């Protein structure tokens, strides 16, 4: 069955993230109230080595999976997924452990941290990043898109948050990511959590940290498949469509649709 974007949210976090609140069932109730027809959970998955970001622990994966799979709702299709911080060395781990052994329905990919010039991890979305390595971010994000492991790429323009103004370097980085997405036929996400953050002043005007209009104008001009999701970390934010629609409409962006087979639990973005 084909669903429009306003009916689908596949980027949702809970208390299992260690920086969110509420159990999966709490989100389903809010999704039902909002009229969503498909809700996917995409908790930050554990990693086999240290990574400086709150996420699920290995010993919590079974409880997370069981809490999502136990939900049976007459109005909302509930899917099990995970958000994966990308490193190409983790390809087999994500594929074999979560898609194969644990039978997750889908994975979405992201890049949150990049090693700075001092060797320490730098958050790609920080306004205060001092040693942000833009090339490393682009290389990692393009590797993510080229892996064909993920349903789509999350908040690809997160990196603009670390810069006070749009410049040629950001334009070039955006072009590289967008070109890679087009070559690999990979959808990109206008991230709803960005609309929940305080506005910032850039070049004399107020705007979101992300999403960034310049990035998405370039994506539109290249015909990139575009999706949105709330990236909710609390139940009352599970429906993030309205602000994303206003943002997309202002740029004449049309959202993709989802082809979902509920019995086989397969998802395709069309």
HUZI-V828219 format. One record per pair of residues at least 6 apart in sequence whose ideal C-beta (glycine too) atoms are under 6 Angstrom apart, sorted by sequence separation. I is the first residue (numbers start at 1). GAP is how many residues later the second one is. D is the distance in Angstrom with one decimal. If there is no record, write none. Layout:
<<I GAP D> <I GAP D>>
This chain:
<<14 6 5.4> <15 6 5.6> <98 6 4.6> <115 6 6.0> <116 6 4.0> <232 6 4.5> <13 7 4.2> <71 7 4.7> <122 7 5.2> <181 7 5.4> <199 7 4.5> <230 7 5.7> <260 7 5.3> <14 8 5.6> <31 8 4.4> <113 8 4.3> <114 8 5.7> <145 8 5.6> <230 8 5.6> <122 9 5.7> <200 9 5.6> <259 9 4.3> <14 10 5.6> <46 10 5.2> <84 10 5.2> <113 10 5.8> <114 10 5.7> <122 10 5.2> <160 10 5.9> <230 10 3.1> <44 11 3.7> <46 11 5.8> <258 11 6.0> <259 11 5.3> <44 12 6.0> <46 12 4.7> <68 12 4.7> <197 12 5.3> <43 13 5.3> <118 13 5.8> <124 13 5.5> <256 13 5.0> <257 13 5.3> <117 14 4.5> <194 14 5.3> <12 15 5.8> <116 15 3.3> <82 16 5.6> <194 16 4.2> <228 16 3.9> <24 17 5.6> <194 17 5.3> <114 19 5.2> <43 21 5.7> <156 21 5.4> <190 21 5.0> <82 22 5.8> <114 22 4.5> <137 22 5.0> <81 23 5.8> <84 23 5.4> <86 23 5.1> <114 23 4.9> <80 24 5.3> <81 24 5.7> <80 25 5.1> <81 25 4.4> <82 25 5.3> <83 25 5.3> <84 25 5.3> <86 25 5.6> <17 26 5.7> <79 26 4.5> <111 26 6.0> <9 27 5.8> <16 27 4.9> <17 27 5.1> <41 27 5.1> <83 27 5.8> <85 27 5.7> <226 27 5.6> <12 29 5.0> <111 29 4.8> <226 29 5.8> <227 29 5.5> <7 30 4.1> <8 30 4.4> <9 30 5.7> <10 30 3.5> <12 30 6.0> <111 30 5.1> <132 30 4.7> <11 31 5.2> <220 31 5.8> <225 31 4.7> <156 32 4.9> <125 33 4.6> <129 33 4.0> <153 33 6.0> <220 33 5.0> <3 34 5.9> <124 34 5.2> <217 34 5.8> <3 35 5.7> <19 35 4.2> <109 35 4.4> <124 35 4.9> <138 35 4.9> <145 35 4.9> <152 35 4.0> <153 35 5.1> <154 35 5.1> <216 35 5.6> <18 36 4.1> <125 36 4.3> <126 36 5.7> <141 36 5.3> <145 36 5.4> <155 36 3.8> <188 36 5.6> <39 37 5.3> <45 37 4.3> <152 37 5.5> <165 37 5.8> <192 37 5.9> <138 38 5.0> <142 38 4.2> <146 38 5.6> <165 38 5.2> <187 38 3.8> <189 38 5.3> <190 38 4.4> <192 38 4.1> <193 38 3.6> <38 39 4.6> <39 39 5.6> <40 39 4.0> <42 39 4.3> <43 39 5.8> <44 39 5.3> <45 39 5.6> <134 39 5.5> <145 39 5.1> <192 39 5.4> <16 40 4.8> <42 40 5.8> <178 40 5.5> <182 40 5.2> <187 40 5.1> <189 40 6.0> <191 40 5.3> <40 41 4.9> <42 41 4.5> <109 41 3.8> <145 41 4.6> <174 41 4.7> <178 41 5.2> <108 42 5.4> <24 43 5.1> <28 43 5.6> <32 43 5.3> <107 43 5.3> <108 43 5.5> <181 43 5.3> <16 44 5.7> <24 44 5.0> <32 44 5.4> <108 44 5.8> <109 44 5.6> <110 44 4.0> <174 44 5.5> <178 44 5.3> <225 44 5.8> <28 45 5.6> <31 45 5.3> <106 45 4.6> <25 46 5.9> <108 46 5.3> <16 48 4.8> <28 48 5.6> <161 48 4.3> <166 48 5.4> <192 48 3.0> <195 48 4.3> <161 49 5.5> <160 50 5.9> <158 52 5.6> <160 52 4.4> <192 52 5.4> <157 53 5.1> <86 54 5.9> <157 54 5.7> <190 54 5.3> <88 55 5.1> <157 55 4.6> <91 56 5.9> <86 58 4.1> <157 58 4.1> <53 59 5.6> <42 66 5.4> <52 69 4.9> <187 69 6.0> <152 75 5.6> <187 82 4.8> <105 160 4.7> <106 161 5.3> <77 185 5.6> <30 205 4.6> <34 205 3.6> <31 207 5.2> <27 208 5.0> <30 208 4.7> <26 209 4.4> <27 211 5.0> <20 213 3.7> <21 213 4.9> <22 213 4.5> <11 218 3.4> <10 219 5.5> <9 220 5.1> <11 220 4.7> <12 220 5.2> <13 220 4.8> <9 221 5.3> <6 235 5.1> <5 250 3.7> <8 250 5.1> <4 253 5.6> <2 255 5.4> <3 255 4.7> <2 257 5.3>>
